[in-house]
Amino acid sequence: MRVHLKCYQALLLAMSVSILSACEGGGGNPVSDTPQPDSSEPPAAPVQPPVSPPPPAGVGDGAFATPQSTSRFLTQATFGPAPLEVSTLTGTSASQWFVNELSKTASLHVPQMEAYRSLFADPREDFPVIEPDVASYIFWKNTIDGNDQLRQRMAFALSQIFVISNQSDNILSDYAEGMAYYQDVLIQNALGNYRDLIEDVTYAPAMGFYLTYIGNQKADATIGRRPDENYAREILQLFSVGLVQLQPNGEPVLGADGQPVEIYDNSDITGLAKVFTGLDLVGIDRSVTPTLLNALADTAELERNFLMPMAVFESRHSPLAKDFLNCSIAAGTSTAQSIDLALDCIIAHPNVGPFVSRQLIQRFTTSDPSPNYVQRVAAAFDAGQFSLPDGTVVGDGRKGDLSATVAAILFDAEARGASSLTNTQFGKVREPLLRFTHWARAFDADATRPELGSTLYDLSGPTRLSQHPYRPRSVFNFYRPGYVAPGTTSGSLGMTVPELQIVNASTVTGYLNFLSFFTLDQKVNRPITELEGDVRSRLGKLSFTQSELLQSFTPDYTDEIAIANNASALVEHLDDLLAYDTLSAETKADIVAVLNAAPLQDPSSTSELKERVGLAIFMVMTSPDYLVQR
Amino acid sequence: MKANRREFFKGIGASAMATAAFAGRPGFFSAHAADTSGYKALVCVFLFGGLDNYDLLVPYDTTSYGEFQAARPSLLSQYGSSRARSSLLALSPLTSSALGGRQVALPPEMPQLKSLFDAGNAAFVANVGPLIEPITLTQFQNGSARVPARLFSHNDQQTTWKASAPEGAQFGWAGLFADAVLAAGANGSSPQFTAITVDEAGPFLTGRQTAPYRISEAGAPEVRVFEELAMSSTPKSAEFSSMLRSNLGASQFVGTHVLEQDMALKVSNGLSTNDTFSNARASISPLSTAFGEGGLSAQLKAVAETISIRSQLSATRQVFFVGLGGFDTHSAQAFSLPPLLTELDSAIGAFQAAMAELGVVNDVTLFTASDFGRTLSVNGDGTDHGWGGNHIVVGGSVMGGDIYGSVAPPVLGNSLDTGAGRVIPSLAVEQYASQLGSWFGLTSSELATALPNLRNFDQNTPRFI
């Protein structure tokens, strides 16, 4: 076991040369047992470019220095910069913005889910028609219009680690309470502590259902029953430590055989599986209705119990000793205490910081972070504190503080420095959902009634975006953090690029079609009765007016229409607004040439100008320059 | 041809299996480059989540069935009558060596597969799973033989099935098979249609030269913006449309950022391949074979349609990937698994009928793959991750009506049981793959390139195709 880190060594991995050591956060001794890579191994990955030292106080203060730098920061930290927000914040302190975000009121799912439910005169009868989709309606509201942008962005990132999904027809699509309560667990803990989060997740009925430990029982040899292993396996592999031993910088420790060292085997899984026995939905009586599905069908009120943590049924909990990860829980320990001890044991593992930090960096700033970047963020995670550029310390000092972690991600020199803008490997392919929220925020598209946007009902198919809120295909998310895309330049460089896993011939066109529908405001070209029919078929008795329908996700292009006579000026404006001035001159010239190839017949026609604006936005947002967030 | 081989098998009996096995060994073919004559396609049906091996080949003789009941009493009772012995579809394989004196049956959800088996067009390969080298239980327990990394982990074992290494692997064996046939001149100027997927294939179809082409159930989606702009009041010139098409295809992209270059290439290749594919699909004659409801049926229908336009695509060798999820039956297995088996049965049945309709029964081989088998023991109402699993091979070239490999006994603590009935595979995935690759036309050295651990096993590969 490695000791708690306060100070770290940066290794130039492939060359096995220590180029830098630096201390931060109260000093401490350099750790001496950082495993050294086997220097006889040929370099497996390209040499990392020299890394900047950890940021001295003051670096990052310039985050809001210019409209472009403000826009870039907000692109990384929110669901997309809105023009007014950029102009208001430019020239102010990014540190202060961050501190303000921490105290903003959380936009929660449960109250909004209840509000949807109450729109129906007879919720029991009529609410089910929208139950599979209500979580995504709330997602659009929170991400496009929510004031707590950082919290929501972090919660969305966490929803891609602690994955549950309402993709198939299951209890999570049939009972909206489960998803609503679960997303609130993520939202409320998003800037809190990872240990608290993983406990709330563990007790959440939706996770209990998704990873099948709701109702899980102790072994019974007489009927050949043993505890379900599903959650035990995934809480380790996906939610906390991964599979192999990690260095503090997130790189695997290699054994004598040159291979990564696995940190547990199946006996750890069977040991930990005993911990997650005895939890079940509040109020359920398995002696009457053995299956959850039947219990819910028999007793309608039970669905409301998805709005609270699972209850402990002590007699169903394993009384045996539970051994895993070099931890041991004594025979006879209660359910709650076993879970408590198990989660403490898991969170104490030194892998957690680098394992979680690397994935969170991928969700905010860059797909293939340098080991040094990972190590600095993991250090903030482990220390539970981070000093903002203005000197404000965020985090309560407890390992797993997520406000400190996300601050370390966003204010890191690699994320903020101008050099990362020119580094040809820094950045990430924008997630398809974030492209859409970005468009909606940039052009103030109306998301007050997202349920009226029939184009958004299910984006998970390959002819759509292969990404729908809270609807990954499995617990392995839309894409894997370790995905290296075959047959690409990034792949030949060994770069992990998760989002490329959902880019293929089908989704490429799916995205074009999705985007042009919105940017060119295509709903006005469809008969209103047809639009109404699409919505009606998914909303049942929910009432709406035609004008609400037409208003839904309609962009405000006023500023753009005002300059659209000049294609070049329009494209420059969009480059600033959408890509903080990162479109290449060639890309802009190409877009301008296409626009000019469709000359305006009547330069005063708003509809012509609006179409030109929509087309220009479409081309900007489909350009490789835009698709990669730098 | 099929009947002849069947006769041949009946004639020589089980004792000649060893000879047959040698015939299928890499090295049997002495050619220096892959055989690319005629048309051949491999179709992988991936059963995501880990198919319960004990619920595909169900123990059937009264002793085995009794043992099975004793191992899974709570689960079998939840199935109700569908796993009653009298409901099962007993199999009568041509040879009995795989069964160790036992009998097995298909579940009642799989009547079409039973018919295909009886007609000699389907076979089962028992207890297949990832292995690096042969290993006994003792060796497993004392760590004296190598085992695949990250056993029992979904994503890693899926990737190991597809690419002989855990997650992060870059090249899959079907992609490397495709490389070999392309190098030998298959598919002329249309290499982009060599490897086609209708699901998330991971690295399976990726080779050093081969990249998978992703289609949807309905073929390739059309870009709609041109039609949308045509609805506007201002008419657009042909020159404008051509410039826009070129812009969307990122064909003039000159940026130096690695990810931007990757995106530009994916967009550009994707759109142009879609155009070619859509043009070829325009000539499809509708199949008279009816495919059922469900995602797998739709995916296999798309494969059948693609095979029907093989000449328009200039394809002589193709590998396809389709998938069906939901097999990770930790919970409510008796409720959720039977409908999946029904869907699998129906989709395979329709696909095989479509191959007959297209006259390519002997040219197309479908096979299953899955993360792993499952535990024999029960966790209440489901089963957990195992290792070896049972698999299905379908096609006119398959030496059907038989079971290959070795069916694991339904007894906890048997000689392959690493715990809870997670059995050590009797046959490595790479052995299974080598038979498919050999049929596809690969030489022994090409097989060795695609299947790095094959040399550790090649004495023991039973020939099933």
HADDOCK unambig.tbl for C-alpha pairs under 7 A between the chains (distance, minus, plus):
assign (segid A and resid 212 and name CA) (segid B and resid 330 and name CA) 6.44 0.50 0.50
assign (segid A and resid 212 and name CA) (segid B and resid 331 and name CA) 5.86 0.50 0.50
assign (segid A and resid 223 and name CA) (segid B and resid 73 and name CA) 6.15 0.50 0.50
assign (segid A and resid 223 and name CA) (segid B and resid 74 and name CA) 6.57 0.50 0.50
assign (segid A and resid 224 and name CA) (segid B and resid 71 and name CA) 6.12 0.50 0.50
assign (segid A and resid 224 and name CA) (segid B and resid 72 and name CA) 6.53 0.50 0.50
assign (segid A and resid 224 and name CA) (segid B and resid 377 and name CA) 6.18 0.50 0.50
assign (segid A and resid 224 and name CA) (segid B and resid 378 and name CA) 6.37 0.50 0.50
assign (segid A and resid 225 and name CA) (segid B and resid 377 and name CA) 6.73 0.50 0.50
assign (segid A and resid 225 and name CA) (segid B and resid 378 and name CA) 5.11 0.50 0.50
assign (segid A and resid 225 and name CA) (segid B and resid 379 and name CA) 5.01 0.50 0.50
assign (segid A and resid 225 and name CA) (segid B and resid 380 and name CA) 5.63 0.50 0.50
assign (segid A and resid 226 and name CA) (segid B and resid 378 and name CA) 6.40 0.50 0.50
assign (segid A and resid 226 and name CA) (segid B and resid 379 and name CA) 4.69 0.50 0.50
assign (segid A and resid 227 and name CA) (segid B and resid 379 and name CA) 5.12 0.50 0.50
assign (segid A and resid 228 and name CA) (segid B and resid 330 and name CA) 6.75 0.50 0.50
assign (segid A and resid 228 and name CA) (segid B and resid 379 and name CA) 4.96 0.50 0.50
assign (segid A and resid 228 and name CA) (segid B and resid 384 and name CA) 6.87 0.50 0.50
assign (segid A and resid 229 and name CA) (segid B and resid 384 and name CA) 6.48 0.50 0.50
assign (segid A and resid 230 and name CA) (segid B and resid 330 and name CA) 6.88 0.50 0.50
assign (segid A and resid 424 and name CA) (segid B and resid 256 and name CA) 6.50 0.50 0.50
assign (segid A and resid 424 and name CA) (segid B and resid 257 and name CA) 4.12 0.50 0.50
assign (segid A and resid 424 and name CA) (segid B and resid 258 and name CA) 5.63 0.50 0.50
assign (segid A and resid 425 and name CA) (segid B and resid 257 and name CA) 6.37 0.50 0.50
assign (segid A and resid 425 and name CA) (segid B and resid 258 and name CA) 5.76 0.50 0.50
assign (segid A and resid 425 and name CA) (segid B and resid 259 and name CA) 6.90 0.50 0.50
assign (segid A and resid 462 and name CA) (segid B and resid 216 and name CA) 6.80 0.50 0.50
assign (segid A and resid 463 and name CA) (segid B and resid 216 and name CA) 6.81 0.50 0.50
assign (segid A and resid 463 and name CA) (segid B and resid 221 and name CA) 6.65 0.50 0.50
assign (segid A and resid 482 and name CA) (segid B and resid 168 and name CA) 6.41 0.50 0.50
assign (segid A and resid 483 and name CA) (segid B and resid 168 and name CA) 6.20 0.50 0.50
assign (segid A and resid 484 and name CA) (segid B and resid 168 and name CA) 6.36 0.50 0.50
assign (segid A and resid 486 and name CA) (segid B and resid 170 and name CA) 5.67 0.50 0.50
assign (segid A and resid 486 and name CA) (segid B and resid 206 and name CA) 6.82 0.50 0.50
assign (segid A and resid 487 and name CA) (segid B and resid 211 and name CA) 6.78 0.50 0.50
assign (segid A and resid 488 and name CA) (segid B and resid 262 and name CA) 5.87 0.50 0.50
assign (segid A and resid 489 and name CA) (segid B and resid 258 and name CA) 6.37 0.50 0.50
assign (segid A and resid 489 and name CA) (segid B and resid 262 and name CA) 6.34 0.50 0.50
assign (segid A and resid 490 and name CA) (segid B and resid 258 and name CA) 6.07 0.50 0.50
assign (segid A and resid 490 and name CA) (segid B and resid 259 and name CA) 6.54 0.50 0.50
assign (segid A and resid 504 and name CA) (segid B and resid 214 and name CA) 6.19 0.50 0.50
assign (segid A and resid 504 and name CA) (segid B and resid 266 and name CA) 6.64 0.50 0.50
assign (segid A and resid 504 and name CA) (segid B and resid 270 and name CA) 6.63 0.50 0.50
assign (segid A and resid 505 and name CA) (segid B and resid 213 and name CA) 6.78 0.50 0.50
assign (segid A and resid 505 and name CA) (segid B and resid 214 and name CA) 5.65 0.50 0.50
assign (segid A and resid 505 and name CA) (segid B and resid 270 and name CA) 3.98 0.50 0.50
assign (segid A and resid 505 and name CA) (segid B and resid 271 and name CA) 6.55 0.50 0.50
assign (segid A and resid 505 and name CA) (segid B and resid 274 and name CA) 6.89 0.50 0.50
assign (segid A and resid 506 and name CA) (segid B and resid 214 and name CA) 6.03 0.50 0.50
assign (segid A and resid 506 and name CA) (segid B and resid 215 and name CA) 5.93 0.50 0.50
assign (segid A and resid 506 and name CA) (segid B and resid 216 and name CA) 6.71 0.50 0.50
assign (segid A and resid 506 and name CA) (segid B and resid 220 and name CA) 6.55 0.50 0.50
assign (segid A and resid 506 and name CA) (segid B and resid 221 and name CA) 6.50 0.50 0.50
assign (segid A and resid 508 and name CA) (segid B and resid 267 and name CA) 5.98 0.50 0.50
assign (segid A and resid 508 and name CA) (segid B and resid 270 and name CA) 6.83 0.50 0.50
assign (segid A and resid 509 and name CA) (segid B and resid 221 and name CA) 6.34 0.50 0.50
assign (segid A and resid 509 and name CA) (segid B and resid 223 and name CA) 5.92 0.50 0.50
assign (segid A and resid 512 and name CA) (segid B and resid 223 and name CA) 6.88 0.50 0.50
assign (segid A and resid 513 and name CA) (segid B and resid 223 and name CA) 6.19 0.50 0.50
assign (segid A and resid 513 and name CA) (segid B and resid 224 and name CA) 5.72 0.50 0.50
assign (segid A and resid 513 and name CA) (segid B and resid 225 and name CA) 6.71 0.50 0.50
assign (segid A and resid 516 and name CA) (segid B and resid 225 and name CA) 6.13 0.50 0.50
assign (segid A and resid 587 and name CA) (segid B and resid 253 and name CA) 6.98 0.50 0.50
assign (segid A and resid 594 and name CA) (segid B and resid 240 and name CA) 6.31 0.50 0.50
assign (segid A and resid 594 and name CA) (segid B and resid 243 and name CA) 5.89 0.50 0.50
assign (segid A and resid 594 and name CA) (segid B and resid 244 and name CA) 6.03 0.50 0.50
assign (segid A and resid 597 and name CA) (segid B and resid 240 and name CA) 5.20 0.50 0.50
assign (segid A and resid 598 and name CA) (segid B and resid 236 and name CA) 6.13 0.50 0.50
assign (segid A and resid 598 and name CA) (segid B and resid 240 and name CA) 6.22 0.50 0.50
assign (segid A and resid 622 and name CA) (segid B and resid 248 and name CA) 6.90 0.50 0.50
assign (segid A and resid 623 and name CA) (segid B and resid 250 and name CA) 6.99 0.50 0.50
assign (segid A and resid 624 and name CA) (segid B and resid 260 and name CA) 4.94 0.50 0.50
assign (segid A and resid 624 and name CA) (segid B and resid 263 and name CA) 5.90 0.50 0.50
assign (segid A and resid 624 and name CA) (segid B and resid 264 and name CA) 5.61 0.50 0.50
assign (segid A and resid 625 and name CA) (segid B and resid 260 and name CA) 6.09 0.50 0.50
assign (segid A and resid 628 and name CA) (segid B and resid 259 and name CA) 6.62 0.50 0.50
assign (segid A and resid 628 and name CA) (segid B and resid 260 and name CA) 5.97 0.50 0.50
